[in-house]
Amino acid sequence: MKREEWGWLAGGLAAGSAVSFAVGRRRAGGRPAVPEARPRAAEGPLVSDEQLAADLAYVEGGLRPARVDGWTTAIFDRGEGEAVVCIPILAHVEVIYARQLRDLGRDHRAITYRRPEATDHPVGIAERAEEVRQLLDHLGLERAHIVGRGEGAIVAAAFAHTHPERCRSLVMISLGMDHKVPPVPLTNALNWALLHLPIEGRLLTDESWRHKVVNYLSGRDQRLTAAQVEGIYRRIPDFIKVCKYSVTPLVLYHDLRGKAQRIAVPTLLITTDEDPRATRADLEELAAALPDCRGVHVLPYGGRFVNYIQGDATNRLIREFYAALEADRRAVAPAGARAAG
């Protein structure tokens, strides 16, 4: 083992012990600890239980079982027009795109799908990008607008890099050159240990890891409360194994340095000032490397899921982006084609 791997191992084991001790505790009787009730922000949008329930019902009600090139999924596919494919971050968390699916589905073909999660072997970035290609083939789509947030954006970027001819555009939300969760060295060490060592069920339990993720994703401002995020993430079976084999291979090895320069499709970058994983500086670094970045936008009061919390503002930016692309196409189209259109 290399010296840096020993360092990651030591840090990961220490972090795992600390996490297991800090968040793996249970109440009397062996019941898992409930999400911590914390005060909500006094300014900016918050999500009510009723709104979240309606969005969950909307997305779940639109998912239809499908078999795509040998793997089982469920596909949300509503509306007509140019296709917009929202790349999932995790199975059962498709609700984070509810506001994009509702709004864009009015005049686009709005699509997402339930990602097949691995629980016994790592599935990396390239394999996830190949799933997107297979999905487009299954749906008979030659090209589509691609939208991804966080881990979904990791896959979206890889797909745009390997299959630019299939992308009308790329929207990346809350992602920079690499994936980082502060404190970055500690988190990276823990992710490395989870992926490469048999610590799940020992240093890290299903409950302790879910509790850690939920508390982080609800954030200081509680735009989605810990209880709301817990209700979503509680739907994911075998959570620690899914994180080990489906999540860490993406977040640990996402690195666009040297690749972003070859993502030639028109790209829009969006984040919020409330998500330390993708700051304005992170997006500006990525924008400088992209050949055709059409904008960097930092929305206020976005919590950890800016495209959901600030759905209207996010949709407005995406629509303006698409309108500008259409104007560009019309401007360069031959006069005869314009007349025919």
Disulfide bonds with the S-S distance in Angstrom:
none
